[in-house]
Amino acid sequence: MTDTPYLAAVRESYDTVAADYAASVKAPAELDPLSRAMLAAFAELVRATGRGPVADVGCGPGKVTAHLTELGLSAFGIDVSPKMIELAREAHPNLRFAVGSMTALEIGDHDLGGILAYYSTHHTPPELLPVVFAEFHRTLAPGAA
């Protein structure tokens, strides 16, 4: 993972508050109806394509990753914070989580059936958003969600 000052700052911030964040962030079942519907619609779109796994990029403590699997998807989580990944692995030992950055995903070309970046791209400086979206495009299979 290529480190930049902004990635180091985001990592340090989330590593510092990881336990409190994990305790305070709502489980998907506790979200508002629109948020739950958007996650369900995403899962439905991915299932309809019949494509491969879904990456939950910026997965934090893995609550949404776990929810996506409950919705019938093969999902795994990626986060820049090692502490968040540690908490996700503890809470969901049957799921796959990895430390990584959305600016340089360690995923092959066209390997994914979908990408979810639920409240995670907002940490990216605007000038780097094209890099992030290029990575998403590179890793998504044709016709993926």
CNS distance restraints for C-alpha pairs under 8 A (distance, minus, plus):
assign (resid   1 and name CA) (resid 100 and name CA) 6.21 0.50 0.50
assign (resid   1 and name CA) (resid 101 and name CA) 6.42 0.50 0.50
assign (resid   1 and name CA) (resid 104 and name CA) 6.42 0.50 0.50
assign (resid   2 and name CA) (resid 104 and name CA) 7.16 0.50 0.50
assign (resid   3 and name CA) (resid   7 and name CA) 6.07 0.50 0.50
assign (resid   3 and name CA) (resid   8 and name CA) 6.55 0.50 0.50
assign (resid   4 and name CA) (resid   8 and name CA) 6.18 0.50 0.50
assign (resid   5 and name CA) (resid   9 and name CA) 6.16 0.50 0.50
assign (resid   6 and name CA) (resid  10 and name CA) 6.16 0.50 0.50
assign (resid   6 and name CA) (resid 124 and name CA) 7.70 0.50 0.50
assign (resid   6 and name CA) (resid 125 and name CA) 7.84 0.50 0.50
assign (resid   7 and name CA) (resid  11 and name CA) 5.98 0.50 0.50
assign (resid   7 and name CA) (resid  80 and name CA) 7.42 0.50 0.50
assign (resid   7 and name CA) (resid 101 and name CA) 7.97 0.50 0.50
assign (resid   8 and name CA) (resid  12 and name CA) 6.04 0.50 0.50
assign (resid   9 and name CA) (resid  13 and name CA) 6.04 0.50 0.50
assign (resid  10 and name CA) (resid  14 and name CA) 6.20 0.50 0.50
assign (resid  10 and name CA) (resid  80 and name CA) 7.63 0.50 0.50
assign (resid  10 and name CA) (resid  81 and name CA) 7.76 0.50 0.50
assign (resid  10 and name CA) (resid 123 and name CA) 7.30 0.50 0.50
assign (resid  11 and name CA) (resid  15 and name CA) 5.90 0.50 0.50
assign (resid  11 and name CA) (resid  80 and name CA) 5.68 0.50 0.50
assign (resid  11 and name CA) (resid  81 and name CA) 4.77 0.50 0.50
assign (resid  11 and name CA) (resid  82 and name CA) 7.72 0.50 0.50
assign (resid  12 and name CA) (resid  16 and name CA) 6.04 0.50 0.50
assign (resid  12 and name CA) (resid  81 and name CA) 7.43 0.50 0.50
assign (resid  13 and name CA) (resid  17 and name CA) 6.56 0.50 0.50
assign (resid  14 and name CA) (resid  18 and name CA) 5.39 0.50 0.50
assign (resid  14 and name CA) (resid  81 and name CA) 6.06 0.50 0.50
assign (resid  14 and name CA) (resid  83 and name CA) 7.56 0.50 0.50
assign (resid  14 and name CA) (resid  84 and name CA) 7.22 0.50 0.50
assign (resid  15 and name CA) (resid  81 and name CA) 5.71 0.50 0.50
assign (resid  15 and name CA) (resid  82 and name CA) 6.84 0.50 0.50
assign (resid  15 and name CA) (resid  83 and name CA) 5.10 0.50 0.50
assign (resid  15 and name CA) (resid  84 and name CA) 6.73 0.50 0.50
assign (resid  17 and name CA) (resid  21 and name CA) 5.82 0.50 0.50
assign (resid  18 and name CA) (resid  22 and name CA) 6.01 0.50 0.50
assign (resid  18 and name CA) (resid  61 and name CA) 7.94 0.50 0.50
assign (resid  18 and name CA) (resid  83 and name CA) 6.11 0.50 0.50
assign (resid  18 and name CA) (resid  84 and name CA) 5.67 0.50 0.50
assign (resid  18 and name CA) (resid  87 and name CA) 7.81 0.50 0.50
assign (resid  19 and name CA) (resid  23 and name CA) 6.24 0.50 0.50
assign (resid  19 and name CA) (resid  84 and name CA) 7.97 0.50 0.50
assign (resid  19 and name CA) (resid  87 and name CA) 7.58 0.50 0.50
assign (resid  20 and name CA) (resid  24 and name CA) 6.14 0.50 0.50
assign (resid  21 and name CA) (resid  25 and name CA) 5.87 0.50 0.50
assign (resid  22 and name CA) (resid  60 and name CA) 7.61 0.50 0.50
assign (resid  22 and name CA) (resid  61 and name CA) 5.63 0.50 0.50
assign (resid  22 and name CA) (resid  84 and name CA) 7.91 0.50 0.50
assign (resid  22 and name CA) (resid  87 and name CA) 7.67 0.50 0.50
assign (resid  26 and name CA) (resid  30 and name CA) 5.88 0.50 0.50
assign (resid  26 and name CA) (resid  31 and name CA) 6.53 0.50 0.50
assign (resid  27 and name CA) (resid  31 and name CA) 6.83 0.50 0.50
assign (resid  27 and name CA) (resid  63 and name CA) 5.92 0.50 0.50
assign (resid  27 and name CA) (resid  64 and name CA) 7.30 0.50 0.50
assign (resid  28 and name CA) (resid  36 and name CA) 6.51 0.50 0.50
assign (resid  28 and name CA) (resid  63 and name CA) 7.00 0.50 0.50
assign (resid  28 and name CA) (resid  64 and name CA) 6.27 0.50 0.50
assign (resid  28 and name CA) (resid  67 and name CA) 6.68 0.50 0.50
assign (resid  29 and name CA) (resid  36 and name CA) 7.10 0.50 0.50
assign (resid  31 and name CA) (resid  35 and name CA) 6.12 0.50 0.50
assign (resid  31 and name CA) (resid  36 and name CA) 6.14 0.50 0.50
assign (resid  32 and name CA) (resid  36 and name CA) 6.38 0.50 0.50
assign (resid  33 and name CA) (resid  37 and name CA) 6.03 0.50 0.50
assign (resid  34 and name CA) (resid  38 and name CA) 6.11 0.50 0.50
assign (resid  35 and name CA) (resid  39 and name CA) 6.37 0.50 0.50
assign (resid  36 and name CA) (resid  40 and name CA) 6.19 0.50 0.50
assign (resid  37 and name CA) (resid  41 and name CA) 5.97 0.50 0.50
assign (resid  38 and name CA) (resid  42 and name CA) 6.10 0.50 0.50
assign (resid  39 and name CA) (resid  43 and name CA) 6.27 0.50 0.50
assign (resid  39 and name CA) (resid  68 and name CA) 7.66 0.50 0.50
assign (resid  40 and name CA) (resid  44 and name CA) 6.14 0.50 0.50
assign (resid  40 and name CA) (resid  71 and name CA) 7.13 0.50 0.50
assign (resid  41 and name CA) (resid  45 and name CA) 6.14 0.50 0.50
assign (resid  42 and name CA) (resid  46 and name CA) 6.27 0.50 0.50
assign (resid  42 and name CA) (resid 145 and name CA) 7.25 0.50 0.50
assign (resid  43 and name CA) (resid  47 and name CA) 6.08 0.50 0.50
assign (resid  43 and name CA) (resid  68 and name CA) 6.80 0.50 0.50
assign (resid  43 and name CA) (resid  71 and name CA) 6.40 0.50 0.50
assign (resid  43 and name CA) (resid  72 and name CA) 7.44 0.50 0.50
assign (resid  43 and name CA) (resid  73 and name CA) 6.70 0.50 0.50
assign (resid  44 and name CA) (resid  48 and name CA) 6.10 0.50 0.50
assign (resid  45 and name CA) (resid  49 and name CA) 6.53 0.50 0.50
assign (resid  45 and name CA) (resid 145 and name CA) 6.29 0.50 0.50
assign (resid  46 and name CA) (resid  50 and name CA) 6.69 0.50 0.50
assign (resid  46 and name CA) (resid  51 and name CA) 6.80 0.50 0.50
assign (resid  46 and name CA) (resid  73 and name CA) 7.72 0.50 0.50
assign (resid  46 and name CA) (resid 113 and name CA) 6.27 0.50 0.50
assign (resid  46 and name CA) (resid 114 and name CA) 6.26 0.50 0.50
assign (resid  46 and name CA) (resid 144 and name CA) 6.73 0.50 0.50
assign (resid  46 and name CA) (resid 145 and name CA) 5.54 0.50 0.50
assign (resid  47 and name CA) (resid  51 and name CA) 7.19 0.50 0.50
assign (resid  47 and name CA) (resid  72 and name CA) 7.70 0.50 0.50
assign (resid  47 and name CA) (resid  73 and name CA) 7.05 0.50 0.50
assign (resid  49 and name CA) (resid 113 and name CA) 7.52 0.50 0.50
assign (resid  49 and name CA) (resid 143 and name CA) 6.97 0.50 0.50
assign (resid  49 and name CA) (resid 144 and name CA) 6.51 0.50 0.50
assign (resid  49 and name CA) (resid 145 and name CA) 7.79 0.50 0.50
assign (resid  50 and name CA) (resid 113 and name CA) 7.69 0.50 0.50
assign (resid  51 and name CA) (resid 112 and name CA) 7.20 0.50 0.50
assign (resid  51 and name CA) (resid 113 and name CA) 4.51 0.50 0.50
assign (resid  51 and name CA) (resid 114 and name CA) 7.99 0.50 0.50
assign (resid  51 and name CA) (resid 141 and name CA) 7.52 0.50 0.50
assign (resid  51 and name CA) (resid 144 and name CA) 6.69 0.50 0.50
assign (resid  52 and name CA) (resid  74 and name CA) 7.38 0.50 0.50
assign (resid  52 and name CA) (resid 111 and name CA) 6.77 0.50 0.50
assign (resid  52 and name CA) (resid 112 and name CA) 5.39 0.50 0.50
assign (resid  52 and name CA) (resid 113 and name CA) 4.43 0.50 0.50
assign (resid  52 and name CA) (resid 114 and name CA) 7.73 0.50 0.50
assign (resid  53 and name CA) (resid  73 and name CA) 7.02 0.50 0.50
assign (resid  53 and name CA) (resid  74 and name CA) 4.86 0.50 0.50
assign (resid  53 and name CA) (resid  75 and name CA) 5.55 0.50 0.50
assign (resid  53 and name CA) (resid  76 and name CA) 7.57 0.50 0.50
assign (resid  53 and name CA) (resid 111 and name CA) 7.62 0.50 0.50
assign (resid  53 and name CA) (resid 112 and name CA) 5.30 0.50 0.50
assign (resid  53 and name CA) (resid 113 and name CA) 5.27 0.50 0.50
assign (resid  53 and name CA) (resid 114 and name CA) 6.78 0.50 0.50
assign (resid  54 and name CA) (resid  73 and name CA) 7.07 0.50 0.50
assign (resid  54 and name CA) (resid  74 and name CA) 6.15 0.50 0.50
assign (resid  54 and name CA) (resid  75 and name CA) 4.62 0.50 0.50
assign (resid  54 and name CA) (resid  76 and name CA) 6.45 0.50 0.50
assign (resid  54 and name CA) (resid 112 and name CA) 5.77 0.50 0.50
assign (resid  54 and name CA) (resid 113 and name CA) 5.57 0.50 0.50
assign (resid  54 and name CA) (resid 114 and name CA) 4.58 0.50 0.50
assign (resid  54 and name CA) (resid 115 and name CA) 5.46 0.50 0.50
assign (resid  54 and name CA) (resid 116 and name CA) 7.31 0.50 0.50
assign (resid  55 and name CA) (resid  75 and name CA) 5.85 0.50 0.50
assign (resid  55 and name CA) (resid  76 and name CA) 5.28 0.50 0.50
assign (resid  55 and name CA) (resid  77 and name CA) 5.76 0.50 0.50
assign (resid  55 and name CA) (resid  78 and name CA) 7.01 0.50 0.50
assign (resid  55 and name CA) (resid 112 and name CA) 7.14 0.50 0.50
assign (resid  55 and name CA) (resid 114 and name CA) 6.52 0.50 0.50
assign (resid  55 and name CA) (resid 115 and name CA) 4.90 0.50 0.50
assign (resid  55 and name CA) (resid 116 and name CA) 6.23 0.50 0.50
assign (resid  56 and name CA) (resid  64 and name CA) 7.65 0.50 0.50
assign (resid  56 and name CA) (resid  65 and name CA) 5.98 0.50 0.50
assign (resid  56 and name CA) (resid  75 and name CA) 6.91 0.50 0.50
assign (resid  56 and name CA) (resid  76 and name CA) 6.06 0.50 0.50
assign (resid  56 and name CA) (resid  77 and name CA) 4.65 0.50 0.50
assign (resid  56 and name CA) (resid  78 and name CA) 6.16 0.50 0.50
assign (resid  56 and name CA) (resid 115 and name CA) 6.04 0.50 0.50
assign (resid  56 and name CA) (resid 116 and name CA) 4.80 0.50 0.50
assign (resid  56 and name CA) (resid 117 and name CA) 6.04 0.50 0.50
assign (resid  56 and name CA) (resid 118 and name CA) 7.61 0.50 0.50
assign (resid  57 and name CA) (resid  77 and name CA) 6.05 0.50 0.50
assign (resid  57 and name CA) (resid  78 and name CA) 4.94 0.50 0.50
assign (resid  57 and name CA) (resid  79 and name CA) 6.22 0.50 0.50
assign (resid  57 and name CA) (resid 102 and name CA) 6.62 0.50 0.50
assign (resid  57 and name CA) (resid 115 and name CA) 6.95 0.50 0.50
assign (resid  57 and name CA) (resid 116 and name CA) 6.00 0.50 0.50
assign (resid  57 and name CA) (resid 117 and name CA) 4.92 0.50 0.50
assign (resid  57 and name CA) (resid 118 and name CA) 7.49 0.50 0.50
assign (resid  57 and name CA) (resid 120 and name CA) 7.23 0.50 0.50
assign (resid  58 and name CA) (resid  77 and name CA) 7.30 0.50 0.50
assign (resid  58 and name CA) (resid  78 and name CA) 5.74 0.50 0.50
assign (resid  58 and name CA) (resid  79 and name CA) 4.52 0.50 0.50
assign (resid  58 and name CA) (resid  80 and name CA) 7.03 0.50 0.50
assign (resid  58 and name CA) (resid 102 and name CA) 7.78 0.50 0.50
assign (resid  58 and name CA) (resid 117 and name CA) 6.13 0.50 0.50
assign (resid  58 and name CA) (resid 118 and name CA) 7.16 0.50 0.50
assign (resid  58 and name CA) (resid 119 and name CA) 7.76 0.50 0.50
assign (resid  58 and name CA) (resid 120 and name CA) 5.23 0.50 0.50
assign (resid  58 and name CA) (resid 121 and name CA) 7.97 0.50 0.50
assign (resid  59 and name CA) (resid  63 and name CA) 7.64 0.50 0.50
assign (resid  59 and name CA) (resid  64 and name CA) 6.96 0.50 0.50
assign (resid  59 and name CA) (resid  65 and name CA) 6.66 0.50 0.50
assign (resid  59 and name CA) (resid  77 and name CA) 5.25 0.50 0.50
assign (resid  59 and name CA) (resid  78 and name CA) 5.69 0.50 0.50
assign (resid  59 and name CA) (resid  79 and name CA) 5.53 0.50 0.50
assign (resid  59 and name CA) (resid 117 and name CA) 7.77 0.50 0.50
assign (resid  59 and name CA) (resid 118 and name CA) 7.72 0.50 0.50
assign (resid  60 and name CA) (resid  78 and name CA) 7.95 0.50 0.50
assign (resid  60 and name CA) (resid  79 and name CA) 6.07 0.50 0.50
assign (resid  60 and name CA) (resid  81 and name CA) 7.61 0.50 0.50
assign (resid  60 and name CA) (resid  84 and name CA) 5.14 0.50 0.50
assign (resid  60 and name CA) (resid  85 and name CA) 6.75 0.50 0.50
assign (resid  60 and name CA) (resid  88 and name CA) 7.07 0.50 0.50
assign (resid  61 and name CA) (resid  84 and name CA) 5.18 0.50 0.50
assign (resid  61 and name CA) (resid  85 and name CA) 6.44 0.50 0.50
assign (resid  61 and name CA) (resid  87 and name CA) 5.54 0.50 0.50
assign (resid  61 and name CA) (resid  88 and name CA) 4.27 0.50 0.50
assign (resid  61 and name CA) (resid  91 and name CA) 7.75 0.50 0.50
assign (resid  62 and name CA) (resid  66 and name CA) 6.15 0.50 0.50
assign (resid  62 and name CA) (resid  77 and name CA) 6.61 0.50 0.50
assign (resid  62 and name CA) (resid  85 and name CA) 7.71 0.50 0.50
assign (resid  62 and name CA) (resid  87 and name CA) 7.91 0.50 0.50
assign (resid  62 and name CA) (resid  88 and name CA) 4.72 0.50 0.50
assign (resid  62 and name CA) (resid  89 and name CA) 7.82 0.50 0.50
assign (resid  62 and name CA) (resid  91 and name CA) 7.72 0.50 0.50
assign (resid  62 and name CA) (resid  92 and name CA) 7.27 0.50 0.50
assign (resid  63 and name CA) (resid  67 and name CA) 6.28 0.50 0.50
assign (resid  63 and name CA) (resid  88 and name CA) 7.59 0.50 0.50
assign (resid  64 and name CA) (resid  68 and name CA) 6.13 0.50 0.50
assign (resid  65 and name CA) (resid  69 and name CA) 6.55 0.50 0.50
assign (resid  65 and name CA) (resid  75 and name CA) 6.10 0.50 0.50
assign (resid  65 and name CA) (resid  76 and name CA) 6.23 0.50 0.50
assign (resid  65 and name CA) (resid  77 and name CA) 6.06 0.50 0.50
assign (resid  66 and name CA) (resid  70 and name CA) 6.35 0.50 0.50
assign (resid  66 and name CA) (resid  75 and name CA) 7.70 0.50 0.50
assign (resid  66 and name CA) (resid  92 and name CA) 7.13 0.50 0.50
assign (resid  66 and name CA) (resid  95 and name CA) 7.46 0.50 0.50
assign (resid  67 and name CA) (resid  71 and name CA) 6.29 0.50 0.50
assign (resid  68 and name CA) (resid  72 and name CA) 6.65 0.50 0.50
assign (resid  68 and name CA) (resid  73 and name CA) 5.64 0.50 0.50
assign (resid  68 and name CA) (resid  74 and name CA) 7.65 0.50 0.50
assign (resid  68 and name CA) (resid  75 and name CA) 6.39 0.50 0.50
assign (resid  69 and name CA) (resid  73 and name CA) 4.67 0.50 0.50
assign (resid  69 and name CA) (resid  74 and name CA) 5.80 0.50 0.50
assign (resid  69 and name CA) (resid  75 and name CA) 5.86 0.50 0.50
assign (resid  75 and name CA) (resid  95 and name CA) 7.78 0.50 0.50
assign (resid  75 and name CA) (resid  96 and name CA) 7.85 0.50 0.50
assign (resid  76 and name CA) (resid  95 and name CA) 6.44 0.50 0.50
assign (resid  76 and name CA) (resid  96 and name CA) 5.04 0.50 0.50
assign (resid  76 and name CA) (resid  97 and name CA) 5.76 0.50 0.50
assign (resid  77 and name CA) (resid  96 and name CA) 6.43 0.50 0.50
assign (resid  77 and name CA) (resid  97 and name CA) 4.59 0.50 0.50
assign (resid  77 and name CA) (resid  98 and name CA) 6.37 0.50 0.50
assign (resid  78 and name CA) (resid  85 and name CA) 7.60 0.50 0.50
assign (resid  78 and name CA) (resid  97 and name CA) 5.75 0.50 0.50
assign (resid  78 and name CA) (resid  98 and name CA) 4.97 0.50 0.50
assign (resid  78 and name CA) (resid  99 and name CA) 5.62 0.50 0.50
assign (resid  78 and name CA) (resid 100 and name CA) 5.67 0.50 0.50
assign (resid  78 and name CA) (resid 101 and name CA) 7.38 0.50 0.50
assign (resid  79 and name CA) (resid  84 and name CA) 7.08 0.50 0.50
assign (resid  79 and name CA) (resid  85 and name CA) 6.50 0.50 0.50
assign (resid  79 and name CA) (resid  97 and name CA) 7.95 0.50 0.50
assign (resid  79 and name CA) (resid  98 and name CA) 6.66 0.50 0.50
assign (resid  79 and name CA) (resid  99 and name CA) 5.13 0.50 0.50
assign (resid  79 and name CA) (resid 100 and name CA) 5.45 0.50 0.50
assign (resid  79 and name CA) (resid 101 and name CA) 6.52 0.50 0.50
assign (resid  80 and name CA) (resid  99 and name CA) 5.37 0.50 0.50
assign (resid  80 and name CA) (resid 100 and name CA) 5.00 0.50 0.50
assign (resid  80 and name CA) (resid 101 and name CA) 5.37 0.50 0.50
assign (resid  81 and name CA) (resid  85 and name CA) 6.41 0.50 0.50
assign (resid  81 and name CA) (resid  99 and name CA) 6.52 0.50 0.50
assign (resid  82 and name CA) (resid  86 and name CA) 6.11 0.50 0.50
assign (resid  82 and name CA) (resid  99 and name CA) 5.86 0.50 0.50
assign (resid  83 and name CA) (resid  87 and name CA) 6.29 0.50 0.50
assign (resid  84 and name CA) (resid  88 and name CA) 6.09 0.50 0.50
assign (resid  85 and name CA) (resid  89 and name CA) 6.08 0.50 0.50
assign (resid  85 and name CA) (resid  97 and name CA) 6.16 0.50 0.50
assign (resid  85 and name CA) (resid  98 and name CA) 6.47 0.50 0.50
assign (resid  85 and name CA) (resid  99 and name CA) 6.46 0.50 0.50
assign (resid  86 and name CA) (resid  90 and name CA) 6.26 0.50 0.50
assign (resid  87 and name CA) (resid  91 and name CA) 6.12 0.50 0.50
assign (resid  88 and name CA) (resid  92 and name CA) 5.83 0.50 0.50
assign (resid  88 and name CA) (resid  93 and name CA) 7.76 0.50 0.50
assign (resid  88 and name CA) (resid  97 and name CA) 7.10 0.50 0.50
assign (resid  89 and name CA) (resid  93 and name CA) 4.96 0.50 0.50
assign (resid  89 and name CA) (resid  94 and name CA) 7.95 0.50 0.50
assign (resid  89 and name CA) (resid  95 and name CA) 7.16 0.50 0.50
assign (resid  89 and name CA) (resid  96 and name CA) 7.43 0.50 0.50
assign (resid  89 and name CA) (resid  97 and name CA) 6.54 0.50 0.50
assign (resid 100 and name CA) (resid 104 and name CA) 7.57 0.50 0.50
assign (resid 100 and name CA) (resid 105 and name CA) 6.61 0.50 0.50
assign (resid 100 and name CA) (resid 106 and name CA) 7.44 0.50 0.50
assign (resid 101 and name CA) (resid 105 and name CA) 6.00 0.50 0.50
assign (resid 102 and name CA) (resid 132 and name CA) 5.78 0.50 0.50
assign (resid 102 and name CA) (resid 135 and name CA) 7.10 0.50 0.50
assign (resid 102 and name CA) (resid 136 and name CA) 7.92 0.50 0.50
assign (resid 103 and name CA) (resid 128 and name CA) 7.95 0.50 0.50
assign (resid 103 and name CA) (resid 131 and name CA) 5.99 0.50 0.50
assign (resid 103 and name CA) (resid 132 and name CA) 4.81 0.50 0.50
assign (resid 103 and name CA) (resid 135 and name CA) 6.50 0.50 0.50
assign (resid 104 and name CA) (resid 132 and name CA) 7.74 0.50 0.50
assign (resid 104 and name CA) (resid 135 and name CA) 6.66 0.50 0.50
assign (resid 105 and name CA) (resid 135 and name CA) 6.67 0.50 0.50
assign (resid 107 and name CA) (resid 111 and name CA) 6.89 0.50 0.50
assign (resid 107 and name CA) (resid 139 and name CA) 6.34 0.50 0.50
assign (resid 108 and name CA) (resid 139 and name CA) 6.00 0.50 0.50
assign (resid 109 and name CA) (resid 138 and name CA) 5.32 0.50 0.50
assign (resid 109 and name CA) (resid 139 and name CA) 4.54 0.50 0.50
assign (resid 109 and name CA) (resid 140 and name CA) 7.04 0.50 0.50
assign (resid 109 and name CA) (resid 141 and name CA) 7.61 0.50 0.50
assign (resid 110 and name CA) (resid 138 and name CA) 6.12 0.50 0.50
assign (resid 110 and name CA) (resid 139 and name CA) 4.44 0.50 0.50
assign (resid 110 and name CA) (resid 140 and name CA) 4.50 0.50 0.50
assign (resid 110 and name CA) (resid 141 and name CA) 3.85 0.50 0.50
assign (resid 110 and name CA) (resid 142 and name CA) 6.88 0.50 0.50
assign (resid 111 and name CA) (resid 139 and name CA) 5.59 0.50 0.50
assign (resid 111 and name CA) (resid 140 and name CA) 5.98 0.50 0.50
assign (resid 111 and name CA) (resid 141 and name CA) 5.72 0.50 0.50
assign (resid 112 and name CA) (resid 139 and name CA) 5.85 0.50 0.50
assign (resid 112 and name CA) (resid 140 and name CA) 4.68 0.50 0.50
assign (resid 112 and name CA) (resid 141 and name CA) 5.51 0.50 0.50
assign (resid 112 and name CA) (resid 144 and name CA) 7.15 0.50 0.50
assign (resid 113 and name CA) (resid 140 and name CA) 6.15 0.50 0.50
assign (resid 113 and name CA) (resid 141 and name CA) 5.90 0.50 0.50
assign (resid 113 and name CA) (resid 144 and name CA) 4.73 0.50 0.50
assign (resid 113 and name CA) (resid 145 and name CA) 6.25 0.50 0.50
assign (resid 114 and name CA) (resid 140 and name CA) 6.38 0.50 0.50
assign (resid 114 and name CA) (resid 141 and name CA) 7.98 0.50 0.50
assign (resid 114 and name CA) (resid 144 and name CA) 5.47 0.50 0.50
assign (resid 114 and name CA) (resid 145 and name CA) 4.58 0.50 0.50
assign (resid 115 and name CA) (resid 136 and name CA) 7.15 0.50 0.50
assign (resid 115 and name CA) (resid 140 and name CA) 7.48 0.50 0.50
assign (resid 115 and name CA) (resid 145 and name CA) 6.89 0.50 0.50
assign (resid 117 and name CA) (resid 121 and name CA) 6.55 0.50 0.50
assign (resid 121 and name CA) (resid 129 and name CA) 7.82 0.50 0.50
assign (resid 124 and name CA) (resid 128 and name CA) 6.39 0.50 0.50
assign (resid 124 and name CA) (resid 129 and name CA) 6.38 0.50 0.50
assign (resid 125 and name CA) (resid 129 and name CA) 6.73 0.50 0.50
assign (resid 128 and name CA) (resid 132 and name CA) 6.57 0.50 0.50
assign (resid 129 and name CA) (resid 133 and name CA) 6.13 0.50 0.50
assign (resid 130 and name CA) (resid 134 and name CA) 5.93 0.50 0.50
assign (resid 131 and name CA) (resid 135 and name CA) 6.29 0.50 0.50
assign (resid 132 and name CA) (resid 136 and name CA) 6.35 0.50 0.50
assign (resid 133 and name CA) (resid 137 and name CA) 6.10 0.50 0.50
assign (resid 134 and name CA) (resid 138 and name CA) 6.03 0.50 0.50
assign (resid 135 and name CA) (resid 139 and name CA) 6.21 0.50 0.50
assign (resid 136 and name CA) (resid 140 and name CA) 6.11 0.50 0.50
assign (resid 140 and name CA) (resid 144 and name CA) 5.97 0.50 0.50
assign (resid 140 and name CA) (resid 145 and name CA) 7.90 0.50 0.50
